[in-house]
Amino acid sequence: MGSAAFRDIFGNPFCPVSFAPSWRTEAVVALARGIYEERAWDRMNVLVLQP
């Protein structure tokens, strides 16, 4: 596996991941928690649709 493919899959360990705190609404956290606790990975696409 080439280094570019490796970074595409796993990310760059020297570049921290950040996101806008406004994305972390109560609804999104509740959905993510439910998906994780129920191991319902097929529902992850719902998170994409949240504002």
LUMKOLMAR-753216 format. One record per atom (N, C-alpha, C, CB): residue number from 1; atom name; x, y negated, z. Coordinates in steps of 0.02 Angstrom, whole numbers. Atoms other than C-alpha are relative to their C-alpha. Glycine has a CB too. Example, Ala and Ser with C-alpha at 12.3 -4.5 7.8 and 13.67 -1.06 7.14 Angstrom:
BEGIN
+-----+------+--------+--------+--------+
! seq ! atom !     xx !     yy !     zz !
+-----+------+--------+--------+--------+
!   1 !    N !     45 !     59 !      0 !
!   1 !   CA !    615 !    225 !    390 !
!   1 !    C !     45 !    -60 !      0 !
!   1 !   CB !    -50 !     -1 !     62 !
!   2 !    N !    -42 !     59 !     -3 !
!   2 !   CA !    684 !     53 !    357 !
!   2 !    C !    -39 !    -55 !     37 !
!   2 !   CB !     20 !    -23 !    -71 !
+-----+------+--------+--------+--------+
***
This chain:
BEGIN
+-----+------+--------+--------+--------+
! seq ! atom !     xx !     yy !     zz !
+-----+------+--------+--------+--------+
!   1 !    N !     43 !     59 !      0 !
!   1 !   CA !      0 !      0 !      0 !
!   1 !    C !     45 !    -62 !      0 !
!   1 !   CB !    -49 !      0 !     62 !
!   2 !    N !    -40 !     60 !      3 !
!   2 !   CA !     71 !   -168 !    -48 !
!   2 !    C !    -17 !    -49 !     55 !
!   2 !   CB !     -9 !    -33 !    -68 !
!   3 !    N !     11 !     47 !    -54 !
!   3 !   CA !     87 !   -312 !     73 !
!   3 !    C !    -62 !    -44 !    -13 !
!   3 !   CB !     61 !    -45 !      8 !
!   4 !    N !     59 !     40 !     15 !
!   4 !   CA !    -49 !   -413 !    -17 !
!   4 !    C !    -64 !     39 !     17 !
!   4 !   CB !     -1 !    -20 !    -74 !
!   5 !    N !     59 !    -42 !    -16 !
!   5 !   CA !   -173 !   -268 !     -2 !
!   5 !    C !     -6 !      8 !     75 !
!   5 !   CB !      6 !     68 !    -34 !
!   6 !    N !      1 !     -7 !    -73 !
!   6 !   CA !   -124 !   -245 !    180 !
!   6 !    C !    -30 !    -63 !     32 !
!   6 !   CB !     71 !     12 !     27 !
!   7 !    N !     27 !     63 !    -27 !
!   7 !   CA !   -161 !   -430 !    217 !
!   7 !    C !    -73 !     -7 !    -17 !
!   7 !   CB !     39 !    -60 !    -26 !
!   8 !    N !     70 !      4 !     18 !
!   8 !   CA !   -326 !   -418 !    123 !
!   8 !    C !    -43 !     41 !     48 !
!   8 !   CB !    -11 !     24 !    -72 !
!   9 !    N !     38 !    -44 !    -43 !
!   9 !   CA !   -382 !   -276 !    235 !
!   9 !    C !      5 !    -20 !     74 !
!   9 !   CB !     24 !     72 !     -9 !
!  10 !    N !    -11 !     11 !    -72 !
!  10 !   CA !   -306 !   -322 !    404 !
!  10 !    C !     11 !    -73 !     19 !
!  10 !   CB !     59 !     40 !     22 !
!  11 !    N !    -11 !     70 !    -16 !
!  11 !   CA !   -275 !   -509 !    390 !
!  11 !    C !     74 !    -13 !     13 !
!  11 !   CB !    -41 !    -21 !     59 !
!  12 !    N !    -68 !     21 !    -14 !
!  12 !   CA !   -117 !   -606 !    426 !
!  12 !    C !      8 !     -7 !     76 !
!  12 !   CB !     17 !    -66 !    -37 !
!  13 !    N !     -7 !      3 !    -73 !
!  13 !   CA !    -59 !   -575 !    606 !
!  13 !    C !     31 !    -65 !     25 !
!  13 !   CB !     41 !     58 !     24 !
!  14 !    N !    -32 !     62 !    -19 !
!  14 !   CA !     35 !   -741 !    605 !
!  14 !    C !    -45 !    -61 !    -10 !
!  14 !   CB !     64 !     -9 !    -39 !
!  15 !    N !     48 !     54 !     11 !
!  15 !   CA !   -118 !   -845 !    560 !
!  15 !    C !    -63 !     15 !     41 !
!  15 !   CB !    -17 !     -7 !    -77 !
!  16 !    N !     58 !    -16 !    -43 !
!  16 !   CA !   -248 !   -848 !    700 !
!  16 !    C !    -66 !    -15 !    -35 !
!  16 !   CB !      5 !    -40 !     65 !
!  17 !    N !     67 !      9 !     28 !
!  17 !   CA !   -430 !   -832 !    653 !
!  17 !    C !    -38 !    -49 !     44 !
!  17 !   CB !    -38 !     69 !     -4 !
!  18 !    N !     41 !     47 !    -38 !
!  18 !   CA !   -543 !   -975 !    704 !
!  18 !    C !    -67 !     -9 !    -36 !
!  18 !   CB !     37 !    -69 !      7 !
!  19 !    N !     66 !     13 !     29 !
!  19 !   CA !   -724 !  -1020 !    677 !
!  19 !    C !    -30 !    -59 !     37 !
!  19 !   CB !    -46 !     62 !      5 !
!  20 !    N !     33 !     58 !    -30 !
!  20 !   CA !   -836 !  -1168 !    713 !
!  20 !    C !    -43 !     23 !     59 !
!  20 !   CB !    -43 !    -37 !    -53 !
!  21 !    N !     40 !    -20 !    -59 !
!  21 !   CA !   -910 !  -1155 !    889 !
!  21 !    C !    -76 !     -6 !    -12 !
!  21 !   CB !     20 !    -42 !     60 !
!  22 !    N !     72 !      9 !     13 !
!  22 !   CA !  -1077 !  -1212 !    817 !
!  22 !    C !    -31 !     64 !    -29 !
!  22 !   CB !    -10 !    -58 !    -49 !
!  23 !    N !     26 !    -62 !     27 !
!  23 !   CA !  -1093 !  -1040 !    735 !
!  23 !    C !    -21 !     48 !     56 !
!  23 !   CB !     53 !     34 !    -43 !
!  24 !    N !     12 !    -47 !    -55 !
!  24 !   CA !  -1101 !   -956 !    906 !
!  24 !    C !    -64 !    -21 !     38 !
!  24 !   CB !     61 !      3 !     48 !
!  25 !    N !     63 !     17 !    -32 !
!  25 !   CA !  -1284 !   -987 !    943 !
!  25 !    C !    -25 !     60 !     41 !
!  25 !   CB !    -53 !    -19 !    -53 !
!  26 !    N !     28 !    -54 !    -42 !
!  26 !   CA !  -1386 !   -886 !   1068 !
!  26 !    C !    -28 !     56 !    -44 !
!  26 !   CB !    -54 !    -27 !     46 !
!  27 !    N !     30 !    -50 !     44 !
!  27 !   CA !  -1476 !   -798 !    925 !
!  27 !    C !     54 !     45 !    -31 !
!  27 !   CB !    -41 !    -33 !    -55 !
!  28 !    N !    -54 !    -38 !     31 !
!  28 !   CA !  -1314 !   -745 !    840 !
!  28 !    C !     33 !     46 !     50 !
!  28 !   CB !     51 !    -47 !    -32 !
!  29 !    N !    -32 !    -41 !    -52 !
!  29 !   CA !  -1236 !   -684 !   1002 !
!  29 !    C !    -45 !     59 !     19 !
!  29 !   CB !     17 !    -42 !     62 !
!  30 !    N !     47 !    -53 !    -17 !
!  30 !   CA !  -1393 !   -585 !   1045 !
!  30 !    C !     -3 !     54 !    -55 !
!  30 !   CB !    -70 !    -29 !     12 !
!  31 !    N !      0 !    -48 !     56 !
!  31 !   CA !  -1396 !   -505 !    872 !
!  31 !    C !     64 !     42 !      0 !
!  31 !   CB !     -8 !    -36 !    -67 !
!  32 !    N !    -64 !    -36 !      0 !
!  32 !   CA !  -1211 !   -461 !    879 !
!  32 !    C !      4 !     49 !     59 !
!  32 !   CB !     58 !    -50 !      3 !
!  33 !    N !     -2 !    -44 !    -58 !
!  33 !   CA !  -1228 !   -390 !   1054 !
!  33 !    C !    -43 !     62 !    -11 !
!  33 !   CB !    -22 !    -38 !     63 !
!  34 !    N !     45 !    -56 !     14 !
!  34 !   CA !  -1376 !   -282 !   1002 !
!  34 !    C !     29 !     48 !    -50 !
!  34 !   CB !    -67 !    -26 !    -25 !
!  35 !    N !    -31 !    -43 !     51 !
!  35 !   CA !  -1285 !   -218 !    849 !
!  35 !    C !     56 !     41 !     31 !
!  35 !   CB !     28 !    -43 !    -59 !
!  36 !    N !    -56 !    -36 !    -31 !
!  36 !   CA !  -1132 !   -173 !    953 !
!  36 !    C !    -25 !     53 !     49 !
!  36 !   CB !     46 !    -50 !     35 !
!  37 !    N !     23 !    -47 !    -51 !
!  37 !   CA !  -1227 !    -92 !   1097 !
!  37 !    C !    -36 !     60 !    -30 !
!  37 !   CB !    -46 !    -36 !     48 !
!  38 !    N !     38 !    -54 !     31 !
!  38 !   CA !  -1338 !     10 !    982 !
!  38 !    C !     41 !     35 !    -55 !
!  38 !   CB !    -64 !    -26 !    -29 !
!  39 !    N !    -42 !    -27 !     53 !
!  39 !   CA !  -1194 !     47 !    861 !
!  39 !    C !    -38 !      1 !    -67 !
!  39 !   CB !     23 !     71 !     18 !
!  40 !    N !     41 !      5 !     60 !
!  40 !   CA !  -1312 !     -9 !    723 !
!  40 !    C !     36 !    -43 !    -52 !
!  40 !   CB !    -70 !    -30 !     16 !
!  41 !    N !    -42 !     38 !     45 !
!  41 !   CA !  -1177 !    -65 !    603 !
!  41 !    C !    -35 !    -18 !    -66 !
!  41 !   CB !     64 !     38 !    -15 !
!  42 !    N !     37 !     15 !     61 !
!  42 !   CA !  -1300 !    -61 !    458 !
!  42 !    C !    -38 !    -65 !      5 !
!  42 !   CB !    -48 !     57 !    -16 !
!  43 !    N !     36 !     63 !     -9 !
!  43 !   CA !  -1383 !   -217 !    532 !
!  43 !    C !     47 !    -60 !     -1 !
!  43 !   CB !    -38 !      1 !     65 !
!  44 !    N !    -46 !     57 !     -1 !
!  44 !   CA !  -1226 !   -325 !    520 !
!  44 !    C !    -16 !    -52 !    -53 !
!  44 !   CB !     71 !     25 !     -9 !
!  45 !    N !     17 !     49 !     53 !
!  45 !   CA !  -1290 !   -405 !    360 !
!  45 !    C !    -49 !    -53 !     26 !
!  45 !   CB !    -30 !     36 !    -60 !
!  46 !    N !     46 !     50 !    -28 !
!  46 !   CA !  -1422 !   -493 !    467 !
!  46 !    C !     39 !    -59 !     27 !
!  46 !   CB !    -43 !     31 !     57 !
!  47 !    N !    -40 !     54 !    -26 !
!  47 !   CA !  -1283 !   -595 !    547 !
!  47 !    C !     20 !    -50 !    -54 !
!  47 !   CB !     63 !     27 !     33 !
!  48 !    N !    -19 !     44 !     56 !
!  48 !   CA !  -1237 !   -666 !    377 !
!  48 !    C !    -56 !    -49 !    -14 !
!  48 !   CB !     16 !     41 !    -63 !
!  49 !    N !     57 !     42 !     17 !
!  49 !   CA !  -1411 !   -737 !    358 !
!  49 !    C !    -17 !    -51 !     54 !
!  49 !   CB !    -60 !     44 !    -12 !
!  50 !    N !     14 !     47 !    -54 !
!  50 !   CA !  -1410 !   -831 !    524 !
!  50 !    C !     31 !    -68 !    -15 !
!  50 !   CB !     26 !     27 !     67 !
!  51 !    N !    -27 !     68 !     13 !
!  51 !   CA !  -1389 !  -1021 !    513 !
!  51 !    C !     57 !    -17 !     46 !
!  51 !   CB !    -54 !    -51 !      8 !
+-----+------+--------+--------+--------+
***
